[in-house]
Amino acid sequence: MKNIILRDYHNTGLKEADIKMLDYAVKLTKNNKKITRIDIEILRNEGFNDKDNFDINQVVAYFNYVNRVVNGLGVELEKNI
């Protein structure tokens, strides 16, 4: 299931709210300068409140930050993680 979600989470049977959350996470990761109020409204329309949106943003941003630190320092991770 993990590989299917990584390849195409839109067609895995996830709830629409989860898909919208993942769409936001991908956009924040790959095109963060294009995030607008509309992206936040999409999450609100799926039932996420402002605290939820903050938490989603912080988890995604922190994950991206840590990956850049690790990559920038040339750290090699264990294969079995």
mmCIF file of the N, C-alpha and C atoms, coordinates in Angstrom:
data_MODEL
# 
_entry.id   MODEL 
# 
loop_
_atom_site.group_PDB 
_atom_site.id 
_atom_site.type_symbol 
_atom_site.label_atom_id 
_atom_site.label_alt_id 
_atom_site.label_comp_id 
_atom_site.label_asym_id 
_atom_site.label_entity_id 
_atom_site.label_seq_id 
_atom_site.pdbx_PDB_ins_code 
_atom_site.Cartn_x 
_atom_site.Cartn_y 
_atom_site.Cartn_z 
_atom_site.occupancy 
_atom_site.B_iso_or_equiv 
_atom_site.pdbx_formal_charge 
_atom_site.auth_seq_id 
_atom_site.auth_comp_id 
_atom_site.auth_asym_id 
_atom_site.auth_atom_id 
_atom_site.pdbx_PDB_model_num 
ATOM 1   N N  . MET A 1 1  ? 0.827   -1.197 0.000  1.00 0.00 ? 1  MET A N  1 
ATOM 2   C CA . MET A 1 1  ? 0.000   0.000  0.000  1.00 0.00 ? 1  MET A CA 1 
ATOM 3   C C  . MET A 1 1  ? 0.868   1.257  0.000  1.00 0.00 ? 1  MET A C  1 
ATOM 4   N N  . LYS A 1 2  ? 1.993   1.220  0.726  1.00 0.00 ? 2  LYS A N  1 
ATOM 5   C CA . LYS A 1 2  ? 2.868   2.395  0.804  1.00 0.00 ? 2  LYS A CA 1 
ATOM 6   C C  . LYS A 1 2  ? 3.314   2.851  -0.584 1.00 0.00 ? 2  LYS A C  1 
ATOM 7   N N  . ASN A 1 3  ? 3.759   1.922  -1.415 1.00 0.00 ? 3  ASN A N  1 
ATOM 8   C CA . ASN A 1 3  ? 4.227   2.281  -2.757 1.00 0.00 ? 3  ASN A CA 1 
ATOM 9   C C  . ASN A 1 3  ? 3.101   2.833  -3.623 1.00 0.00 ? 3  ASN A C  1 
ATOM 10  N N  . ILE A 1 4  ? 1.896   2.307  -3.442 1.00 0.00 ? 4  ILE A N  1 
ATOM 11  C CA . ILE A 1 4  ? 0.749   2.802  -4.203 1.00 0.00 ? 4  ILE A CA 1 
ATOM 12  C C  . ILE A 1 4  ? 0.461   4.250  -3.806 1.00 0.00 ? 4  ILE A C  1 
ATOM 13  N N  . ILE A 1 5  ? 0.478   4.537  -2.513 1.00 0.00 ? 5  ILE A N  1 
ATOM 14  C CA . ILE A 1 5  ? 0.220   5.896  -2.050 1.00 0.00 ? 5  ILE A CA 1 
ATOM 15  C C  . ILE A 1 5  ? 1.304   6.835  -2.553 1.00 0.00 ? 5  ILE A C  1 
ATOM 16  N N  . LEU A 1 6  ? 2.545   6.405  -2.546 1.00 0.00 ? 6  LEU A N  1 
ATOM 17  C CA . LEU A 1 6  ? 3.629   7.250  -3.036 1.00 0.00 ? 6  LEU A CA 1 
ATOM 18  C C  . LEU A 1 6  ? 3.480   7.550  -4.521 1.00 0.00 ? 6  LEU A C  1 
ATOM 19  N N  . ARG A 1 7  ? 3.012   6.588  -5.285 1.00 0.00 ? 7  ARG A N  1 
ATOM 20  C CA . ARG A 1 7  ? 2.886   6.767  -6.728 1.00 0.00 ? 7  ARG A CA 1 
ATOM 21  C C  . ARG A 1 7  ? 1.657   7.569  -7.120 1.00 0.00 ? 7  ARG A C  1 
ATOM 22  N N  . ASP A 1 8  ? 0.514   7.287  -6.489 1.00 0.00 ? 8  ASP A N  1 
ATOM 23  C CA . ASP A 1 8  ? -0.731  7.959  -6.888 1.00 0.00 ? 8  ASP A CA 1 
ATOM 24  C C  . ASP A 1 8  ? -1.761  7.872  -5.768 1.00 0.00 ? 8  ASP A C  1 
ATOM 25  N N  . TYR A 1 9  ? -1.655  8.764  -4.797 1.00 0.00 ? 9  TYR A N  1 
ATOM 26  C CA . TYR A 1 9  ? -2.567  8.735  -3.658 1.00 0.00 ? 9  TYR A CA 1 
ATOM 27  C C  . TYR A 1 9  ? -3.996  9.115  -4.036 1.00 0.00 ? 9  TYR A C  1 
ATOM 28  N N  . HIS A 1 10 ? -4.198  9.688  -5.209 1.00 0.00 ? 10 HIS A N  1 
ATOM 29  C CA . HIS A 1 10 ? -5.544  10.059 -5.634 1.00 0.00 ? 10 HIS A CA 1 
ATOM 30  C C  . HIS A 1 10 ? -6.419  8.839  -5.921 1.00 0.00 ? 10 HIS A C  1 
ATOM 31  N N  . ASN A 1 11 ? -5.816  7.716  -6.220 1.00 0.00 ? 11 ASN A N  1 
ATOM 32  C CA . ASN A 1 11 ? -6.578  6.515  -6.599 1.00 0.00 ? 11 ASN A CA 1 
ATOM 33  C C  . ASN A 1 11 ? -6.358  5.360  -5.638 1.00 0.00 ? 11 ASN A C  1 
ATOM 34  N N  . THR A 1 12 ? -6.376  5.650  -4.347 1.00 0.00 ? 12 THR A N  1 
ATOM 35  C CA . THR A 1 12 ? -6.132  4.602  -3.352 1.00 0.00 ? 12 THR A CA 1 
ATOM 36  C C  . THR A 1 12 ? -7.319  4.368  -2.441 1.00 0.00 ? 12 THR A C  1 
ATOM 37  N N  . GLY A 1 13 ? -8.386  5.109  -2.628 1.00 0.00 ? 13 GLY A N  1 
ATOM 38  C CA . GLY A 1 13 ? -9.545  4.954  -1.756 1.00 0.00 ? 13 GLY A CA 1 
ATOM 39  C C  . GLY A 1 13 ? -9.482  5.812  -0.507 1.00 0.00 ? 13 GLY A C  1 
ATOM 40  N N  . LEU A 1 14 ? -8.522  6.724  -0.444 1.00 0.00 ? 14 LEU A N  1 
ATOM 41  C CA . LEU A 1 14 ? -8.448  7.636  0.693  1.00 0.00 ? 14 LEU A CA 1 
ATOM 42  C C  . LEU A 1 14 ? -9.650  8.567  0.678  1.00 0.00 ? 14 LEU A C  1 
ATOM 43  N N  . LYS A 1 15 ? -10.011 9.061  1.863  1.00 0.00 ? 15 LYS A N  1 
ATOM 44  C CA . LYS A 1 15 ? -11.088 10.045 1.946  1.00 0.00 ? 15 LYS A CA 1 
ATOM 45  C C  . LYS A 1 15 ? -10.667 11.323 1.219  1.00 0.00 ? 15 LYS A C  1 
ATOM 46  N N  . GLU A 1 16 ? -11.644 12.039 0.691  1.00 0.00 ? 16 GLU A N  1 
ATOM 47  C CA . GLU A 1 16 ? -11.372 13.268 -0.053 1.00 0.00 ? 16 GLU A CA 1 
ATOM 48  C C  . GLU A 1 16 ? -10.601 14.274 0.797  1.00 0.00 ? 16 GLU A C  1 
ATOM 49  N N  . ALA A 1 17 ? -10.918 14.357 2.078  1.00 0.00 ? 17 ALA A N  1 
ATOM 50  C CA . ALA A 1 17 ? -10.203 15.284 2.965  1.00 0.00 ? 17 ALA A CA 1 
ATOM 51  C C  . ALA A 1 17 ? -8.718  14.929 3.036  1.00 0.00 ? 17 ALA A C  1 
ATOM 52  N N  . ASP A 1 18 ? -8.415  13.643 3.103  1.00 0.00 ? 18 ASP A N  1 
ATOM 53  C CA . ASP A 1 18 ? -7.015  13.214 3.151  1.00 0.00 ? 18 ASP A CA 1 
ATOM 54  C C  . ASP A 1 18 ? -6.295  13.526 1.839  1.00 0.00 ? 18 ASP A C  1 
ATOM 55  N N  . ILE A 1 19 ? -6.987  13.365 0.739  1.00 0.00 ? 19 ILE A N  1 
ATOM 56  C CA . ILE A 1 19 ? -6.395  13.684 -0.565 1.00 0.00 ? 19 ILE A CA 1 
ATOM 57  C C  . ILE A 1 19 ? -6.091  15.178 -0.655 1.00 0.00 ? 19 ILE A C  1 
ATOM 58  N N  . LYS A 1 20 ? -7.017  16.017 -0.205 1.00 0.00 ? 20 LYS A N  1 
ATOM 59  C CA . LYS A 1 20 ? -6.798  17.465 -0.231 1.00 0.00 ? 20 LYS A CA 1 
ATOM 60  C C  . LYS A 1 20 ? -5.635  17.853 0.676  1.00 0.00 ? 20 LYS A C  1 
ATOM 61  N N  . MET A 1 21 ? -5.523  17.192 1.825  1.00 0.00 ? 21 MET A N  1 
ATOM 62  C CA . MET A 1 21 ? -4.403  17.449 2.731  1.00 0.00 ? 21 MET A CA 1 
ATOM 63  C C  . MET A 1 21 ? -3.080  17.076 2.054  1.00 0.00 ? 21 MET A C  1 
ATOM 64  N N  . LEU A 1 22 ? -3.044  15.952 1.378  1.00 0.00 ? 22 LEU A N  1 
ATOM 65  C CA . LEU A 1 22 ? -1.840  15.531 0.680  1.00 0.00 ? 22 LEU A CA 1 
ATOM 66  C C  . LEU A 1 22 ? -1.539  16.434 -0.511 1.00 0.00 ? 22 LEU A C  1 
ATOM 67  N N  . ASP A 1 23 ? -2.572  16.903 -1.195 1.00 0.00 ? 23 ASP A N  1 
ATOM 68  C CA . ASP A 1 23 ? -2.361  17.883 -2.276 1.00 0.00 ? 23 ASP A CA 1 
ATOM 69  C C  . ASP A 1 23 ? -1.673  19.128 -1.724 1.00 0.00 ? 23 ASP A C  1 
ATOM 70  N N  . TYR A 1 24 ? -2.141  19.598 -0.570 1.00 0.00 ? 24 TYR A N  1 
ATOM 71  C CA . TYR A 1 24 ? -1.522  20.768 0.075  1.00 0.00 ? 24 TYR A CA 1 
ATOM 72  C C  . TYR A 1 24 ? -0.074  20.471 0.435  1.00 0.00 ? 24 TYR A C  1 
ATOM 73  N N  . ALA A 1 25 ? 0.178   19.290 0.997  1.00 0.00 ? 25 ALA A N  1 
ATOM 74  C CA . ALA A 1 25 ? 1.541   18.918 1.395  1.00 0.00 ? 25 ALA A CA 1 
ATOM 75  C C  . ALA A 1 25 ? 2.480   18.880 0.192  1.00 0.00 ? 25 ALA A C  1 
ATOM 76  N N  . VAL A 1 26 ? 2.011   18.336 -0.915 1.00 0.00 ? 26 VAL A N  1 
ATOM 77  C CA . VAL A 1 26 ? 2.823   18.281 -2.135 1.00 0.00 ? 26 VAL A CA 1 
ATOM 78  C C  . VAL A 1 26 ? 3.094   19.694 -2.650 1.00 0.00 ? 26 VAL A C  1 
ATOM 79  N N  . LYS A 1 27 ? 2.058   20.531 -2.670 1.00 0.00 ? 27 LYS A N  1 
ATOM 80  C CA . LYS A 1 27 ? 2.236   21.895 -3.160 1.00 0.00 ? 27 LYS A CA 1 
ATOM 81  C C  . LYS A 1 27 ? 3.188   22.676 -2.266 1.00 0.00 ? 27 LYS A C  1 
ATOM 82  N N  . LEU A 1 28 ? 3.061   22.532 -0.938 1.00 0.00 ? 28 LEU A N  1 
ATOM 83  C CA . LEU A 1 28 ? 3.957   23.217 -0.016 1.00 0.00 ? 28 LEU A CA 1 
ATOM 84  C C  . LEU A 1 28 ? 5.395   22.742 -0.212 1.00 0.00 ? 28 LEU A C  1 
ATOM 85  N N  . THR A 1 29 ? 5.569   21.488 -0.548 1.00 0.00 ? 29 THR A N  1 
ATOM 86  C CA . THR A 1 29 ? 6.900   20.920 -0.750 1.00 0.00 ? 29 THR A CA 1 
ATOM 87  C C  . THR A 1 29 ? 7.507   21.333 -2.092 1.00 0.00 ? 29 THR A C  1 
ATOM 88  N N  . LYS A 1 30 ? 6.715   21.271 -3.147 1.00 0.00 ? 30 LYS A N  1 
ATOM 89  C CA . LYS A 1 30 ? 7.259   21.473 -4.492 1.00 0.00 ? 30 LYS A CA 1 
ATOM 90  C C  . LYS A 1 30 ? 7.062   22.874 -5.059 1.00 0.00 ? 30 LYS A C  1 
ATOM 91  N N  . ASN A 1 31 ? 6.014   23.568 -4.641 1.00 0.00 ? 31 ASN A N  1 
ATOM 92  C CA . ASN A 1 31 ? 5.692   24.895 -5.187 1.00 0.00 ? 31 ASN A CA 1 
ATOM 93  C C  . ASN A 1 31 ? 5.243   25.838 -4.085 1.00 0.00 ? 31 ASN A C  1 
ATOM 94  N N  . ASN A 1 32 ? 6.007   25.927 -3.026 1.00 0.00 ? 32 ASN A N  1 
ATOM 95  C CA . ASN A 1 32 ? 5.556   26.673 -1.850 1.00 0.00 ? 32 ASN A CA 1 
ATOM 96  C C  . ASN A 1 32 ? 5.235   28.135 -2.132 1.00 0.00 ? 32 ASN A C  1 
ATOM 97  N N  . LYS A 1 33 ? 5.852   28.727 -3.124 1.00 0.00 ? 33 LYS A N  1 
ATOM 98  C CA . LYS A 1 33 ? 5.570   30.130 -3.443 1.00 0.00 ? 33 LYS A CA 1 
ATOM 99  C C  . LYS A 1 33 ? 4.193   30.312 -4.076 1.00 0.00 ? 33 LYS A C  1 
ATOM 100 N N  . LYS A 1 34 ? 3.572   29.212 -4.469 1.00 0.00 ? 34 LYS A N  1 
ATOM 101 C CA . LYS A 1 34 ? 2.252   29.296 -5.096 1.00 0.00 ? 34 LYS A CA 1 
ATOM 102 C C  . LYS A 1 34 ? 1.108   29.012 -4.120 1.00 0.00 ? 34 LYS A C  1 
ATOM 103 N N  . ILE A 1 35 ? 1.417   28.795 -2.846 1.00 0.00 ? 35 ILE A N  1 
ATOM 104 C CA . ILE A 1 35 ? 0.375   28.612 -1.842 1.00 0.00 ? 35 ILE A CA 1 
ATOM 105 C C  . ILE A 1 35 ? -0.376  29.935 -1.685 1.00 0.00 ? 35 ILE A C  1 
ATOM 106 N N  . THR A 1 36 ? -1.716  29.847 -1.696 1.00 0.00 ? 36 THR A N  1 
ATOM 107 C CA . THR A 1 36 ? -2.549  31.036 -1.531 1.00 0.00 ? 36 THR A CA 1 
ATOM 108 C C  . THR A 1 36 ? -3.638  30.758 -0.492 1.00 0.00 ? 36 THR A C  1 
ATOM 109 N N  . ARG A 1 37 ? -4.420  31.770 -0.207 1.00 0.00 ? 37 ARG A N  1 
ATOM 110 C CA . ARG A 1 37 ? -5.559  31.613 0.718  1.00 0.00 ? 37 ARG A CA 1 
ATOM 111 C C  . ARG A 1 37 ? -6.518  30.543 0.200  1.00 0.00 ? 37 ARG A C  1 
ATOM 112 N N  . ILE A 1 38 ? -6.584  30.389 -1.096 1.00 0.00 ? 38 ILE A N  1 
ATOM 113 C CA . ILE A 1 38 ? -7.479  29.373 -1.671 1.00 0.00 ? 38 ILE A CA 1 
ATOM 114 C C  . ILE A 1 38 ? -7.094  27.979 -1.183 1.00 0.00 ? 38 ILE A C  1 
ATOM 115 N N  . ASP A 1 39 ? -5.801  27.710 -1.082 1.00 0.00 ? 39 ASP A N  1 
ATOM 116 C CA . ASP A 1 39 ? -5.344  26.403 -0.595 1.00 0.00 ? 39 ASP A CA 1 
ATOM 117 C C  . ASP A 1 39 ? -5.821  26.155 0.831  1.00 0.00 ? 39 ASP A C  1 
ATOM 118 N N  . ILE A 1 40 ? -5.793  27.199 1.650  1.00 0.00 ? 40 ILE A N  1 
ATOM 119 C CA . ILE A 1 40 ? -6.269  27.079 3.031  1.00 0.00 ? 40 ILE A CA 1 
ATOM 120 C C  . ILE A 1 40 ? -7.785  26.887 3.038  1.00 0.00 ? 40 ILE A C  1 
ATOM 121 N N  . GLU A 1 41 ? -8.485  27.611 2.173  1.00 0.00 ? 41 GLU A N  1 
ATOM 122 C CA . GLU A 1 41 ? -9.944  27.467 2.092  1.00 0.00 ? 41 GLU A CA 1 
ATOM 123 C C  . GLU A 1 41 ? -10.343 26.059 1.651  1.00 0.00 ? 41 GLU A C  1 
ATOM 124 N N  . ILE A 1 42 ? -9.570  25.473 0.757  1.00 0.00 ? 42 ILE A N  1 
ATOM 125 C CA . ILE A 1 42 ? -9.845  24.093 0.329  1.00 0.00 ? 42 ILE A CA 1 
ATOM 126 C C  . ILE A 1 42 ? -9.783  23.162 1.533  1.00 0.00 ? 42 ILE A C  1 
ATOM 127 N N  . LEU A 1 43 ? -8.776  23.342 2.373  1.00 0.00 ? 43 LEU A N  1 
ATOM 128 C CA . LEU A 1 43 ? -8.669  22.510 3.583  1.00 0.00 ? 43 LEU A CA 1 
ATOM 129 C C  . LEU A 1 43 ? -9.835  22.782 4.530  1.00 0.00 ? 43 LEU A C  1 
ATOM 130 N N  . ARG A 1 44 ? -10.186 24.046 4.711  1.00 0.00 ? 44 ARG A N  1 
ATOM 131 C CA . ARG A 1 44 ? -11.327 24.386 5.580  1.00 0.00 ? 44 ARG A CA 1 
ATOM 132 C C  . ARG A 1 44 ? -12.607 23.731 5.066  1.00 0.00 ? 44 ARG A C  1 
ATOM 133 N N  . ASN A 1 45 ? -12.797 23.756 3.765  1.00 0.00 ? 45 ASN A N  1 
ATOM 134 C CA . ASN A 1 45 ? -14.000 23.158 3.176  1.00 0.00 ? 45 ASN A CA 1 
ATOM 135 C C  . ASN A 1 45 ? -14.054 21.652 3.394  1.00 0.00 ? 45 ASN A C  1 
ATOM 136 N N  . GLU A 1 46 ? -12.907 21.036 3.647  1.00 0.00 ? 46 GLU A N  1 
ATOM 137 C CA . GLU A 1 46 ? -12.856 19.594 3.921  1.00 0.00 ? 46 GLU A CA 1 
ATOM 138 C C  . GLU A 1 46 ? -12.966 19.291 5.419  1.00 0.00 ? 46 GLU A C  1 
ATOM 139 N N  . GLY A 1 47 ? -13.145 20.352 6.227  1.00 0.00 ? 47 GLY A N  1 
ATOM 140 C CA . GLY A 1 47 ? -13.359 20.133 7.660  1.00 0.00 ? 47 GLY A CA 1 
ATOM 141 C C  . GLY A 1 47 ? -12.157 20.415 8.542  1.00 0.00 ? 47 GLY A C  1 
ATOM 142 N N  . PHE A 1 48 ? -11.048 20.838 7.961  1.00 0.00 ? 48 PHE A N  1 
ATOM 143 C CA . PHE A 1 48 ? -9.871  21.175 8.753  1.00 0.00 ? 48 PHE A CA 1 
ATOM 144 C C  . PHE A 1 48 ? -10.033 22.591 9.306  1.00 0.00 ? 48 PHE A C  1 
ATOM 145 N N  . ASN A 1 49 ? -9.838  22.756 10.618 1.00 0.00 ? 49 ASN A N  1 
ATOM 146 C CA . ASN A 1 49 ? -9.920  24.086 11.207 1.00 0.00 ? 49 ASN A CA 1 
ATOM 147 C C  . ASN A 1 49 ? -8.543  24.752 11.176 1.00 0.00 ? 49 ASN A C  1 
ATOM 148 N N  . ASP A 1 50 ? -8.462  25.966 11.689 1.00 0.00 ? 50 ASP A N  1 
ATOM 149 C CA . ASP A 1 50 ? -7.196  26.702 11.624 1.00 0.00 ? 50 ASP A CA 1 
ATOM 150 C C  . ASP A 1 50 ? -6.074  25.984 12.367 1.00 0.00 ? 50 ASP A C  1 
ATOM 151 N N  . LYS A 1 51 ? -6.375  25.356 13.506 1.00 0.00 ? 51 LYS A N  1 
ATOM 152 C CA . LYS A 1 51 ? -5.348  24.605 14.236 1.00 0.00 ? 51 LYS A CA 1 
ATOM 153 C C  . LYS A 1 51 ? -4.879  23.408 13.406 1.00 0.00 ? 51 LYS A C  1 
ATOM 154 N N  . ASP A 1 52 ? -5.817  22.708 12.779 1.00 0.00 ? 52 ASP A N  1 
ATOM 155 C CA . ASP A 1 52 ? -5.453  21.585 11.908 1.00 0.00 ? 52 ASP A CA 1 
ATOM 156 C C  . ASP A 1 52 ? -4.542  22.059 10.776 1.00 0.00 ? 52 ASP A C  1 
ATOM 157 N N  . ASN A 1 53 ? -4.922  23.172 10.153 1.00 0.00 ? 53 ASN A N  1 
ATOM 158 C CA . ASN A 1 53 ? -4.129  23.697 9.039  1.00 0.00 ? 53 ASN A CA 1 
ATOM 159 C C  . ASN A 1 53 ? -2.733  24.090 9.502  1.00 0.00 ? 53 ASN A C  1 
ATOM 160 N N  . PHE A 1 54 ? -2.633  24.687 10.684 1.00 0.00 ? 54 PHE A N  1 
ATOM 161 C CA . PHE A 1 54 ? -1.330  25.034 11.243 1.00 0.00 ? 54 PHE A CA 1 
ATOM 162 C C  . PHE A 1 54 ? -0.500  23.773 11.468 1.00 0.00 ? 54 PHE A C  1 
ATOM 163 N N  . ASP A 1 55 ? -1.121  22.755 12.057 1.00 0.00 ? 55 ASP A N  1 
ATOM 164 C CA . ASP A 1 55 ? -0.408  21.499 12.328 1.00 0.00 ? 55 ASP A CA 1 
ATOM 165 C C  . ASP A 1 55 ? 0.064   20.833 11.037 1.00 0.00 ? 55 ASP A C  1 
ATOM 166 N N  . ILE A 1 56 ? -0.797  20.791 10.031 1.00 0.00 ? 56 ILE A N  1 
ATOM 167 C CA . ILE A 1 56 ? -0.418  20.213 8.731  1.00 0.00 ? 56 ILE A CA 1 
ATOM 168 C C  . ILE A 1 56 ? 0.776   20.972 8.163  1.00 0.00 ? 56 ILE A C  1 
ATOM 169 N N  . ASN A 1 57 ? 0.685   22.294 8.180  1.00 0.00 ? 57 ASN A N  1 
ATOM 170 C CA . ASN A 1 57 ? 1.758   23.134 7.664  1.00 0.00 ? 57 ASN A CA 1 
ATOM 171 C C  . ASN A 1 57 ? 3.055   22.874 8.410  1.00 0.00 ? 57 ASN A C  1 
ATOM 172 N N  . GLN A 1 58 ? 3.010   22.802 9.725  1.00 0.00 ? 58 GLN A N  1 
ATOM 173 C CA . GLN A 1 58 ? 4.214   22.637 10.518 1.00 0.00 ? 58 GLN A CA 1 
ATOM 174 C C  . GLN A 1 58 ? 4.866   21.270 10.300 1.00 0.00 ? 58 GLN A C  1 
ATOM 175 N N  . VAL A 1 59 ? 4.069   20.226 10.215 1.00 0.00 ? 59 VAL A N  1 
ATOM 176 C CA . VAL A 1 59 ? 4.619   18.883 9.977  1.00 0.00 ? 59 VAL A CA 1 
ATOM 177 C C  . VAL A 1 59 ? 5.295   18.818 8.614  1.00 0.00 ? 59 VAL A C  1 
ATOM 178 N N  . VAL A 1 60 ? 4.627   19.328 7.589  1.00 0.00 ? 60 VAL A N  1 
ATOM 179 C CA . VAL A 1 60 ? 5.193   19.296 6.240  1.00 0.00 ? 60 VAL A CA 1 
ATOM 180 C C  . VAL A 1 60 ? 6.454   20.155 6.171  1.00 0.00 ? 60 VAL A C  1 
ATOM 181 N N  . ALA A 1 61 ? 6.385   21.365 6.707  1.00 0.00 ? 61 ALA A N  1 
ATOM 182 C CA . ALA A 1 61 ? 7.536   22.269 6.663  1.00 0.00 ? 61 ALA A CA 1 
ATOM 183 C C  . ALA A 1 61 ? 8.718   21.695 7.433  1.00 0.00 ? 61 ALA A C  1 
ATOM 184 N N  . TYR A 1 62 ? 8.460   21.108 8.597  1.00 0.00 ? 62 TYR A N  1 
ATOM 185 C CA . TYR A 1 62 ? 9.550   20.537 9.395  1.00 0.00 ? 62 TYR A CA 1 
ATOM 186 C C  . TYR A 1 62 ? 10.172  19.343 8.679  1.00 0.00 ? 62 TYR A C  1 
ATOM 187 N N  . PHE A 1 63 ? 9.345   18.481 8.109  1.00 0.00 ? 63 PHE A N  1 
ATOM 188 C CA . PHE A 1 63 ? 9.848   17.328 7.368  1.00 0.00 ? 63 PHE A CA 1 
ATOM 189 C C  . PHE A 1 63 ? 10.748  17.787 6.229  1.00 0.00 ? 63 PHE A C  1 
ATOM 190 N N  . ASN A 1 64 ? 10.309  18.813 5.494  1.00 0.00 ? 64 ASN A N  1 
ATOM 191 C CA . ASN A 1 64 ? 11.110  19.352 4.397  1.00 0.00 ? 64 ASN A CA 1 
ATOM 192 C C  . ASN A 1 64 ? 12.417  19.946 4.915  1.00 0.00 ? 64 ASN A C  1 
ATOM 193 N N  . TYR A 1 65 ? 12.347  20.675 6.015  1.00 0.00 ? 65 TYR A N  1 
ATOM 194 C CA . TYR A 1 65 ? 13.547  21.264 6.614  1.00 0.00 ? 65 TYR A CA 1 
ATOM 195 C C  . TYR A 1 65 ? 14.563  20.182 6.989  1.00 0.00 ? 65 TYR A C  1 
ATOM 196 N N  . VAL A 1 66 ? 14.104  19.163 7.694  1.00 0.00 ? 66 VAL A N  1 
ATOM 197 C CA . VAL A 1 66 ? 15.006  18.100 8.146  1.00 0.00 ? 66 VAL A CA 1 
ATOM 198 C C  . VAL A 1 66 ? 15.624  17.379 6.957  1.00 0.00 ? 66 VAL A C  1 
ATOM 199 N N  . ASN A 1 67 ? 14.842  17.122 5.916  1.00 0.00 ? 67 ASN A N  1 
ATOM 200 C CA . ASN A 1 67 ? 15.391  16.471 4.729  1.00 0.00 ? 67 ASN A CA 1 
ATOM 201 C C  . ASN A 1 67 ? 16.478  17.312 4.079  1.00 0.00 ? 67 ASN A C  1 
ATOM 202 N N  . ARG A 1 68 ? 16.283  18.613 4.039  1.00 0.00 ? 68 ARG A N  1 
ATOM 203 C CA . ARG A 1 68 ? 17.301  19.485 3.444  1.00 0.00 ? 68 ARG A CA 1 
ATOM 204 C C  . ARG A 1 68 ? 18.570  19.531 4.284  1.00 0.00 ? 68 ARG A C  1 
ATOM 205 N N  . VAL A 1 69 ? 18.417  19.513 5.604  1.00 0.00 ? 69 VAL A N  1 
ATOM 206 C CA . VAL A 1 69 ? 19.593  19.475 6.483  1.00 0.00 ? 69 VAL A CA 1 
ATOM 207 C C  . VAL A 1 69 ? 20.357  18.179 6.262  1.00 0.00 ? 69 VAL A C  1 
ATOM 208 N N  . VAL A 1 70 ? 19.654  17.064 6.275  1.00 0.00 ? 70 VAL A N  1 
ATOM 209 C CA . VAL A 1 70 ? 20.291  15.757 6.090  1.00 0.00 ? 70 VAL A CA 1 
ATOM 210 C C  . VAL A 1 70 ? 20.965  15.678 4.724  1.00 0.00 ? 70 VAL A C  1 
ATOM 211 N N  . ASN A 1 71 ? 20.253  16.073 3.684  1.00 0.00 ? 71 ASN A N  1 
ATOM 212 C CA . ASN A 1 71 ? 20.830  16.030 2.337  1.00 0.00 ? 71 ASN A CA 1 
ATOM 213 C C  . ASN A 1 71 ? 22.014  16.981 2.216  1.00 0.00 ? 71 ASN A C  1 
ATOM 214 N N  . GLY A 1 72 ? 21.894  18.165 2.792  1.00 0.00 ? 72 GLY A N  1 
ATOM 215 C CA . GLY A 1 72 ? 22.953  19.160 2.707  1.00 0.00 ? 72 GLY A CA 1 
ATOM 216 C C  . GLY A 1 72 ? 24.222  18.768 3.425  1.00 0.00 ? 72 GLY A C  1 
ATOM 217 N N  . LEU A 1 73 ? 24.093  17.911 4.422  1.00 0.00 ? 73 LEU A N  1 
ATOM 218 C CA . LEU A 1 73 ? 25.268  17.440 5.164  1.00 0.00 ? 73 LEU A CA 1 
ATOM 219 C C  . LEU A 1 73 ? 25.786  16.100 4.654  1.00 0.00 ? 73 LEU A C  1 
ATOM 220 N N  . GLY A 1 74 ? 25.103  15.549 3.664  1.00 0.00 ? 74 GLY A N  1 
ATOM 221 C CA . GLY A 1 74 ? 25.545  14.278 3.090  1.00 0.00 ? 74 GLY A CA 1 
ATOM 222 C C  . GLY A 1 74 ? 25.331  13.091 4.010  1.00 0.00 ? 74 GLY A C  1 
ATOM 223 N N  . VAL A 1 75 ? 24.378  13.194 4.915  1.00 0.00 ? 75 VAL A N  1 
ATOM 224 C CA . VAL A 1 75 ? 24.101  12.094 5.839  1.00 0.00 ? 75 VAL A CA 1 
ATOM 225 C C  . VAL A 1 75 ? 23.468  10.946 5.066  1.00 0.00 ? 75 VAL A C  1 
ATOM 226 N N  . GLU A 1 76 ? 23.959  9.753  5.304  1.00 0.00 ? 76 GLU A N  1 
ATOM 227 C CA . GLU A 1 76 ? 23.382  8.553  4.681  1.00 0.00 ? 76 GLU A CA 1 
ATOM 228 C C  . GLU A 1 76 ? 22.526  7.853  5.705  1.00 0.00 ? 76 GLU A C  1 
ATOM 229 N N  . LEU A 1 77 ? 21.272  7.612  5.353  1.00 0.00 ? 77 LEU A N  1 
ATOM 230 C CA . LEU A 1 77 ? 20.350  6.943  6.264  1.00 0.00 ? 77 LEU A CA 1 
ATOM 231 C C  . LEU A 1 77 ? 20.448  5.441  6.108  1.00 0.00 ? 77 LEU A C  1 
ATOM 232 N N  . GLU A 1 78 ? 20.046  4.737  7.167  1.00 0.00 ? 78 GLU A N  1 
ATOM 233 C CA . GLU A 1 78 ? 20.028  3.285  7.105  1.00 0.00 ? 78 GLU A CA 1 
ATOM 234 C C  . GLU A 1 78 ? 18.982  2.835  6.081  1.00 0.00 ? 78 GLU A C  1 
ATOM 235 N N  . LYS A 1 79 ? 19.257  1.739  5.407  1.00 0.00 ? 79 LYS A N  1 
ATOM 236 C CA . LYS A 1 79 ? 18.358  1.241  4.361  1.00 0.00 ? 79 LYS A CA 1 
ATOM 237 C C  . LYS A 1 79 ? 17.075  0.634  4.920  1.00 0.00 ? 79 LYS A C  1 
ATOM 238 N N  . ASN A 1 80 ? 17.092  0.152  6.154  1.00 0.00 ? 80 ASN A N  1 
ATOM 239 C CA . ASN A 1 80 ? 15.946  -0.577 6.722  1.00 0.00 ? 80 ASN A CA 1 
ATOM 240 C C  . ASN A 1 80 ? 14.977  0.319  7.457  1.00 0.00 ? 80 ASN A C  1 
ATOM 241 N N  . ILE A 1 81 ? 15.032  1.606  7.237  1.00 0.00 ? 81 ILE A N  1 
ATOM 242 C CA . ILE A 1 81 ? 14.114  2.510  7.950  1.00 0.00 ? 81 ILE A CA 1 
ATOM 243 C C  . ILE A 1 81 ? 12.855  2.660  7.148  1.00 0.00 ? 81 ILE A C  1 
# 
